Amino acid sequence: MKQGTVKFFNESKGFGFITETGSNTEHFVHVSGLIDEVREGDTVEFELKEGKKGLNAVNVKVI
């Protein structure tokens, strides 16, 4: 599992971005990939899965 911080999440649109710890790479996250509700600034664990437009964060949970 990778770790990161929620940089942005728009609840009404159902998507956001997570900045990966250690690499500063940003990953797209869709509401369907969340296990827990997230807010900006939350520290999370996640996995990466290939999506239509590249890697997406999935199985996202707050730690």
Secondary structure, DSSP 8 states (H G I E B T S, - for coil): -EEEEEEEEETTTTEEEEEETTT--EEEEEGGGBSS---TT-EEEEEEEEETTEEEEEEEEE-
